Amino acid sequence: MRTSPIAILLFAVAAFLGALGQFFYKSGADQTNGSLRSYLLNARLFAGVICYVAVMALFVAAFKKGGALTVLYPVYASTFIWAALIAWLAYGTPIRAPHFAGMLLLVAGMYLLGR
């Protein structure tokens, strides 16, 4: 089965939203004080949940468009790259040579698994 380019694009967007959801969970957790109320009324945690719901909806839409798991899930692995970039932008977390090497290996692995 040939994987639709639209399905690949949907998974790429899902990867970014997955990383964004992780950022919202981290920044939301930083704002909590341990009380149930601080979790339930936390806009950032809620935004993280919305991101993950969107990820699942994009997964379903991508599979509906015709996508092979062996092609699509490696694309979702780019979440790790997006998370590193978001952490760099939001927190100034350095991205060093070993991180770049890992990112290149992820991209190479995505390419090889998609073939």
Helices and strands as residue ranges (DSSP letters): H 5-30, H 36-40, H 43-66, H 69-76, H 79-91, H 97-114
